[in-house]
Amino acid sequence: MKLFIDIVLILGGCSFVFDLFWMLYLTFSGNVKQDPYGKRCHNFKTLFLLIPAMNEYQALRKNIPKLIALQKQCENFIKLKLVFIDDDSSDGTSSLLQKYAYHPDIIVIHRIKPNAQLGKGPALQDAANHIFKMNYSIDETIIGVVDADSHPSKKYLQQVVHAFDHSNYDLVQTRVNIYNLNHNIAVMQNFEFSIYNSLLQMARTSWGSSLASGNGQFMTLKMTKDVGWSSSLLEDCEFSLKGLLKGYHGTFLNTVSIAQQGVIHYKKLIRQRTRWCQGGFQCLNNYGIRIVRSNSVPTMVKTFVMFFLLIPVFSIIITPAAAISLIALLIYARTNPWLSISIIVGLLLVQYLSNSLLIIKQWREAKFDAPISFSILIKIIFLLDIYRWSLAIVPYKALGRIIVGNTSWSKTSHN
């Protein structure tokens, strides 16, 4: 029993040390040159913005007029075409979109069951197939993917087009931020997306290639045609991995962001993260060995990709070890309270410091439209670990779904 406890304590300690090392690496790693990327080497003329819309009536009712106005604002640097993908909606989305179906720069695609509601990937591929038939130049056309509740701006799209025009990247992922910050769970998601994930994507770009990550992803028509989406529960990651295997690389834009609504109910958040995690397991199973064996994927990119794909696997082992380590420290406090309390307080202070350093680093790197309020800053620093522990169940739920063969797709539910 003592040997078991010792092993668990070692695993817990190693987990903490690795987590701290990773945070410090992201904090002090070098910067990715954001602007300019280099001399102009392309001239992209058309941008198709794909907007999946399954039961998004409330969001689209507000956003469509803004998106139409955005088309006019972008005329001097790109031809913007809106592609709405109605995935057999039942809330009025279908009839709303039909009103705009005859707009010259709006494409409405209505999908019907049994071929609808099979996931984001099949919906995007359906829209891509429609665009392929229009015979646009693969060297002058960009495909973008944004959520129905997102608010892209002229400045945002200008920088995306600039990144494509002044580089040889075929994929551009932009920073994402959460706008409904009056909920604590949404505040934590904002830290994940706009700070932690952004620094992670910057590091990936430094090592060779960023990955598509949900909202605000853009790719050349050439890459879209050569790679394509499928039914993975993490379609953006799978798209990126297939692209890497075919020699396509991506960059990350940290200078602009696209805003989206955060999930504010715990059960809905767990459902969303379980789908993402199960999709990660799928990608690991389908592409892990192929990535490792590939001669076209740089070694550093392989390392980063495999680390990312293996995180859920490590979590299944490390999470109980960390929990048992904490329990052991609390039990030890009965005989040596001051040492145990000192260790626990010290670990917390180190964690709070690393969280603060990440925020400071990203604050200096990114160009935020508005400063982070002091109250939100305090919430992030002191509630983040509680938030992380609240998600500890996710890899186990994902593994359970895999064991029983459940690969059903559920849409992220907003309010």
C-alpha positions as CSV (number, residue, x, y, z in Angstrom):
1,M,0.0,0.0,0.0
2,K,2.8,2.4,0.9
3,L,4.5,1.7,-2.5
4,F,1.2,2.5,-4.3
5,I,0.8,5.8,-2.3
6,D,4.4,6.7,-3.1
7,I,3.9,6.0,-6.9
8,V,0.7,8.1,-6.8
9,L,2.5,11.0,-5.1
10,I,5.3,10.9,-7.6
11,L,2.8,10.9,-10.5
12,G,0.9,13.9,-8.9
13,G,4.2,15.7,-8.3
14,C,5.4,15.1,-11.9
15,S,2.0,16.3,-13.2
16,F,2.3,19.5,-11.3
17,V,5.9,20.1,-12.4
18,F,5.1,19.4,-16.0
19,D,2.1,21.7,-15.9
20,L,4.2,24.4,-14.4
21,F,7.0,23.9,-16.9
22,W,4.4,24.1,-19.8
23,M,2.9,27.3,-18.4
24,L,6.4,28.9,-18.1
25,Y,7.3,27.8,-21.6
26,L,4.2,29.4,-23.1
27,T,4.9,32.5,-21.0
28,F,8.5,33.0,-22.0
29,S,8.7,31.4,-25.5
30,G,9.5,33.6,-28.5
31,N,7.0,35.6,-30.4
32,V,5.6,34.8,-33.8
33,K,6.1,37.7,-36.3
34,Q,2.5,38.9,-37.0
35,D,2.7,41.8,-39.3
36,P,3.9,42.0,-42.0
37,Y,4.4,38.3,-43.0
38,G,6.6,39.3,-45.9
39,K,6.3,40.6,-49.4
40,R,3.0,40.2,-51.2
41,C,3.0,36.9,-53.0
42,H,-0.7,36.3,-53.7
43,N,-3.8,38.2,-54.7
44,F,-6.9,36.6,-53.3
45,K,-10.0,38.1,-54.7
46,T,-13.0,36.2,-53.2
47,L,-13.8,35.0,-49.7
48,F,-16.6,32.6,-49.1
49,L,-17.7,32.8,-45.4
50,L,-19.4,29.5,-44.4
51,I,-21.9,29.9,-41.6
52,P,-23.4,26.6,-40.2
53,A,-26.9,27.3,-39.0
54,M,-28.8,24.6,-37.3
55,N,-31.6,26.2,-35.2
56,E,-29.8,29.6,-35.1
57,Y,-32.9,31.8,-35.7
58,Q,-32.2,34.3,-32.9
59,A,-28.6,34.8,-33.7
60,L,-29.1,35.1,-37.5
61,R,-32.1,37.5,-37.2
62,K,-29.6,40.0,-35.6
63,N,-26.5,39.1,-37.5
64,I,-27.6,38.8,-41.2
65,P,-28.2,42.6,-41.6
66,K,-24.7,43.2,-40.1
67,L,-23.1,40.7,-42.4
68,I,-24.7,42.2,-45.5
69,A,-23.4,45.6,-44.4
70,L,-20.0,44.0,-43.9
71,Q,-20.0,42.9,-47.6
72,K,-20.2,46.5,-48.7
73,Q,-17.4,47.5,-46.3
74,C,-15.1,44.9,-47.7
75,E,-15.5,45.7,-51.4
76,N,-12.2,47.5,-51.7
77,F,-10.0,44.5,-50.7
78,I,-12.1,41.3,-51.1
79,K,-15.3,40.1,-52.6
80,L,-17.2,38.6,-49.7
81,K,-19.9,36.0,-50.2
82,L,-22.0,34.6,-47.4
83,V,-22.9,30.9,-47.4
84,F,-25.5,29.9,-44.8
85,I,-25.9,26.1,-44.2
86,D,-29.3,25.3,-42.9
87,D,-28.9,21.9,-41.3
88,D,-32.6,20.9,-41.3
89,S,-33.5,23.6,-38.7
90,S,-36.9,23.5,-36.9
91,D,-36.9,26.9,-35.2
92,G,-37.6,29.2,-38.1
93,T,-34.1,29.4,-39.4
94,S,-35.0,27.8,-42.7
95,S,-37.8,30.4,-43.5
96,L,-35.6,33.2,-42.4
97,L,-32.7,32.2,-44.7
98,Q,-35.1,31.7,-47.6
99,K,-35.8,35.4,-47.5
100,Y,-32.2,36.1,-48.5
101,A,-31.7,33.2,-50.9
102,Y,-32.0,35.5,-54.0
103,H,-29.4,38.0,-52.8
104,P,-26.6,38.1,-55.4
105,D,-23.8,37.5,-52.8
106,I,-25.6,35.1,-50.5
107,I,-25.9,31.4,-50.9
108,V,-28.4,29.4,-48.8
109,I,-27.9,25.6,-48.6
110,H,-30.8,23.7,-47.1
111,R,-29.9,20.2,-45.9
112,I,-32.6,17.6,-45.1
113,K,-32.6,14.5,-43.0
114,P,-31.4,11.7,-43.3
115,N,-28.4,13.6,-44.8
116,A,-28.6,16.5,-42.3
117,Q,-27.6,16.9,-38.6
118,L,-24.7,14.5,-38.9
119,G,-22.1,16.9,-37.7
120,K,-20.4,20.1,-38.6
121,G,-17.9,18.4,-40.9
122,P,-20.5,17.0,-43.4
123,A,-22.4,20.3,-43.4
124,L,-19.2,22.2,-44.3
125,Q,-18.3,19.7,-46.9
126,D,-21.7,20.0,-48.5
127,A,-21.2,23.8,-48.8
128,A,-17.7,23.3,-50.1
129,N,-19.0,20.9,-52.9
130,H,-21.4,23.6,-53.9
131,I,-18.6,26.1,-54.2
132,F,-16.4,23.7,-56.2
133,K,-19.0,23.6,-58.9
134,M,-18.8,27.4,-59.3
135,N,-15.3,27.2,-60.8
136,Y,-13.6,29.9,-58.8
137,S,-9.8,30.0,-59.0
138,I,-8.1,27.9,-56.3
139,D,-5.3,30.4,-56.2
140,E,-7.5,33.5,-55.7
141,T,-10.2,32.1,-53.3
142,I,-10.4,31.8,-49.5
143,I,-12.9,29.7,-47.5
144,G,-13.8,30.9,-44.0
145,V,-15.8,29.2,-41.2
146,V,-17.5,31.3,-38.5
147,D,-20.3,30.6,-36.1
148,A,-23.8,32.1,-36.5
149,D,-23.4,34.1,-33.3
150,S,-20.0,35.6,-34.3
151,H,-19.4,39.2,-35.2
152,P,-16.6,39.6,-37.8
153,S,-15.5,43.1,-38.7
154,K,-13.9,44.8,-41.6
155,K,-10.6,45.1,-39.8
156,Y,-10.8,41.4,-38.9
157,L,-11.2,40.2,-42.5
158,Q,-8.6,42.7,-43.7
159,Q,-6.0,41.1,-41.5
160,V,-7.0,37.6,-42.5
161,V,-6.7,38.5,-46.2
162,H,-3.4,40.2,-45.6
163,A,-2.0,37.1,-43.9
164,F,-2.9,35.0,-47.0
165,D,-1.7,37.6,-49.5
166,H,1.7,38.0,-47.7
167,S,2.5,34.4,-46.9
168,N,2.5,30.8,-48.3
169,Y,0.2,29.5,-45.6
170,D,-2.9,27.7,-46.7
171,L,-4.6,27.9,-43.3
172,V,-5.2,30.9,-41.0
173,Q,-6.7,30.5,-37.5
174,T,-7.7,33.6,-35.7
175,R,-8.0,34.4,-32.0
176,V,-11.4,33.7,-30.4
177,N,-12.9,35.6,-27.4
178,I,-16.1,35.2,-25.3
179,Y,-18.3,38.2,-25.0
180,N,-20.9,37.2,-22.4
181,L,-18.5,37.7,-19.4
182,N,-21.3,38.2,-16.8
183,H,-21.1,34.4,-16.2
184,N,-18.2,32.8,-14.3
185,I,-18.1,29.7,-16.6
186,A,-17.9,32.0,-19.6
187,V,-15.1,34.0,-18.0
188,M,-13.1,30.7,-17.7
189,Q,-13.8,29.8,-21.3
190,N,-12.5,33.3,-22.3
191,F,-9.2,32.5,-20.6
192,E,-9.0,29.2,-22.4
193,F,-9.7,30.6,-25.8
194,S,-8.2,34.2,-25.9
195,I,-5.2,33.5,-23.6
196,Y,-4.2,29.9,-23.2
197,N,-5.2,28.6,-26.6
198,S,-3.9,31.7,-28.3
199,L,-0.4,31.3,-26.7
200,L,-0.5,27.6,-27.6
201,Q,-1.3,28.4,-31.2
202,M,1.5,30.9,-31.3
203,A,3.9,28.3,-30.1
204,R,2.6,25.8,-32.7
205,T,3.2,28.3,-35.4
206,S,6.7,28.9,-34.1
207,W,7.3,25.1,-34.3
208,G,5.9,24.8,-37.8
209,S,2.1,25.0,-38.1
210,S,-1.0,26.0,-36.1
211,L,-4.2,24.0,-36.3
212,A,-7.7,25.0,-37.2
213,S,-9.7,25.5,-34.0
214,G,-13.4,25.9,-34.4
215,N,-14.6,29.4,-34.9
216,G,-12.7,31.9,-37.1
217,Q,-10.8,29.4,-39.3
218,F,-9.8,30.2,-42.9
219,M,-8.2,28.1,-45.6
220,T,-7.4,28.4,-49.3
221,L,-9.9,26.9,-51.8
222,K,-6.9,24.8,-53.0
223,M,-6.5,23.2,-49.5
224,T,-10.2,22.8,-49.0
225,K,-10.5,20.9,-52.3
226,D,-7.5,18.7,-51.6
227,V,-8.3,17.9,-47.9
228,G,-12.0,18.2,-47.2
229,W,-14.1,17.6,-44.1
230,S,-15.6,14.4,-42.8
231,S,-17.7,13.2,-39.9
232,S,-15.1,13.4,-37.1
233,L,-16.5,14.8,-33.8
234,L,-13.5,17.2,-34.0
235,E,-13.7,18.1,-37.6
236,D,-11.3,21.1,-37.4
237,C,-8.5,19.1,-35.9
238,E,-9.0,16.2,-38.4
239,F,-9.0,18.8,-41.3
240,S,-5.7,20.2,-40.0
241,L,-4.1,16.7,-39.6
242,K,-5.1,15.6,-43.1
243,G,-3.7,18.9,-44.3
244,L,-0.4,18.3,-42.6
245,L,-0.1,14.9,-44.1
246,K,-0.5,16.5,-47.6
247,G,2.0,19.3,-46.9
248,Y,-0.3,22.2,-45.9
249,H,0.6,24.4,-43.0
250,G,-1.2,27.0,-41.0
251,T,-0.5,30.2,-39.1
252,F,-2.3,31.9,-36.2
253,L,-3.5,35.5,-36.1
254,N,-3.2,37.0,-32.6
255,T,-3.8,40.6,-33.6
256,V,-7.5,40.3,-34.2
257,S,-10.2,38.2,-32.7
258,I,-13.7,36.9,-33.4
259,A,-16.3,37.1,-30.6
260,Q,-18.7,34.3,-29.7
261,Q,-21.0,33.3,-27.0
262,G,-19.7,31.1,-24.2
263,V,-21.6,28.2,-22.8
264,I,-23.0,29.1,-19.3
265,H,-24.6,25.9,-18.1
266,Y,-22.3,23.2,-16.7
267,K,-24.2,20.2,-18.3
268,K,-24.1,21.8,-21.7
269,L,-20.4,22.5,-21.3
270,I,-19.6,18.9,-20.3
271,R,-21.6,17.7,-23.3
272,Q,-19.6,20.1,-25.6
273,R,-16.2,19.1,-24.1
274,T,-17.0,15.4,-24.2
275,R,-17.7,15.6,-27.9
276,W,-14.4,17.5,-28.4
277,C,-12.5,15.0,-26.4
278,Q,-14.0,12.0,-28.1
279,G,-13.1,13.7,-31.4
280,G,-9.6,14.0,-30.2
281,F,-9.5,10.2,-29.4
282,Q,-10.7,9.6,-33.0
283,C,-8.0,11.8,-34.4
284,L,-5.4,10.0,-32.3
285,N,-6.6,6.6,-33.5
286,N,-6.9,7.5,-37.1
287,Y,-3.9,9.8,-37.7
288,G,-1.5,9.5,-34.7
289,I,0.7,6.7,-36.3
290,R,0.5,8.3,-39.7
291,I,1.7,11.7,-38.4
292,V,4.6,10.0,-36.5
293,R,5.7,8.0,-39.6
294,S,5.2,10.9,-42.1
295,N,8.3,12.2,-43.8
296,S,6.5,15.5,-44.8
297,V,5.6,16.6,-41.3
298,P,8.5,18.4,-39.5
299,T,9.7,16.7,-36.3
300,M,8.7,19.6,-34.1
301,V,5.2,19.7,-35.5
302,K,4.9,16.0,-34.9
303,T,5.9,16.5,-31.3
304,F,3.4,19.2,-30.7
305,V,0.6,17.4,-32.5
306,M,1.2,14.2,-30.6
307,F,1.4,16.0,-27.3
308,F,-2.0,17.7,-28.0
309,L,-3.6,14.4,-29.1
310,L,-2.3,12.5,-26.0
311,I,-3.5,15.1,-23.4
312,P,-6.8,13.2,-22.8
313,V,-4.9,9.9,-22.4
314,F,-2.5,11.5,-19.8
315,S,-5.5,13.1,-18.1
316,I,-7.2,9.7,-17.5
317,I,-4.0,8.6,-15.6
318,I,-2.9,11.9,-14.0
319,T,-6.2,13.2,-12.7
320,P,-6.8,10.5,-10.1
321,A,-3.1,10.6,-9.1
322,A,-3.4,14.3,-8.5
323,A,-6.6,13.8,-6.5
324,I,-5.1,11.1,-4.4
325,S,-1.9,13.1,-3.8
326,L,-4.1,16.0,-2.4
327,I,-6.0,13.6,-0.2
328,A,-2.7,12.1,1.1
329,L,-1.4,15.6,1.9
330,L,-4.6,16.3,3.8
331,I,-4.3,13.1,5.8
332,Y,-0.6,13.8,6.5
333,A,-1.8,17.1,7.9
334,R,-3.1,15.3,11.0
335,T,0.5,14.5,12.0
336,N,2.3,17.5,10.5
337,P,-0.2,20.2,9.8
338,W,2.1,23.1,9.1
339,L,4.2,21.3,6.5
340,S,1.1,20.0,4.7
341,I,-0.5,23.4,4.7
342,S,2.7,25.0,3.6
343,I,2.9,22.6,0.6
344,I,-0.7,23.1,-0.4
345,V,-0.5,26.9,-0.1
346,G,2.8,26.9,-2.0
347,L,1.4,24.8,-4.8
348,L,-1.6,27.2,-5.1
349,L,0.5,30.3,-5.1
350,V,2.7,28.8,-7.8
351,Q,-0.4,28.0,-9.9
352,Y,-1.8,31.5,-9.3
353,L,1.5,33.0,-10.4
354,S,1.7,30.9,-13.6
355,N,-1.9,31.9,-14.5
356,S,-1.0,35.6,-13.9
357,L,2.1,35.3,-16.1
358,L,0.1,33.8,-19.0
359,I,-2.4,36.7,-18.8
360,I,0.4,39.3,-18.7
361,K,2.2,37.6,-21.7
362,Q,-1.0,37.5,-23.8
363,W,-1.9,41.0,-22.8
364,R,1.5,42.2,-24.3
365,E,1.2,40.0,-27.4
366,A,-2.3,40.5,-28.5
367,K,-4.2,43.7,-29.4
368,F,-7.3,43.5,-27.2
369,D,-10.1,45.8,-28.1
370,A,-10.9,46.4,-24.4
371,P,-8.9,45.9,-21.3
372,I,-9.5,43.0,-18.9
373,S,-11.3,44.3,-15.9
374,F,-9.8,43.7,-12.4
375,S,-12.8,41.6,-11.3
376,I,-12.5,39.3,-14.3
377,L,-8.7,39.1,-13.7
378,I,-9.3,38.0,-10.1
379,K,-11.9,35.4,-11.2
380,I,-9.5,33.9,-13.8
381,I,-6.6,33.6,-11.4
382,F,-8.5,32.1,-8.4
383,L,-11.3,30.2,-10.1
384,L,-9.4,28.6,-13.0
385,D,-8.2,25.5,-11.0
386,I,-11.8,24.9,-9.8
387,Y,-13.0,25.2,-13.4
388,R,-10.3,22.7,-14.6
389,W,-11.3,20.2,-11.9
390,S,-14.9,20.5,-12.9
391,L,-14.0,19.3,-16.3
392,A,-12.0,16.3,-15.0
393,I,-14.9,13.9,-15.8
394,V,-14.7,14.7,-19.6
395,P,-12.1,12.2,-20.8
396,Y,-13.8,9.4,-18.8
397,K,-17.2,10.2,-20.4
398,A,-15.6,10.4,-23.8
399,L,-13.9,7.0,-23.3
400,G,-17.2,5.6,-22.1
401,R,-18.9,6.7,-25.3
402,I,-16.2,5.1,-27.3
403,I,-16.5,1.8,-25.4
404,V,-20.2,1.6,-26.1
405,G,-19.8,2.7,-29.7
406,N,-21.7,6.0,-29.4
407,T,-20.4,8.4,-32.1
408,S,-23.5,10.6,-32.2
409,W,-23.0,14.3,-32.7
410,S,-24.6,17.0,-30.6
411,K,-24.6,20.7,-31.4
412,T,-23.2,23.1,-28.9
413,S,-26.2,24.7,-27.2
414,H,-26.1,28.4,-26.5
415,N,-28.7,30.7,-24.9
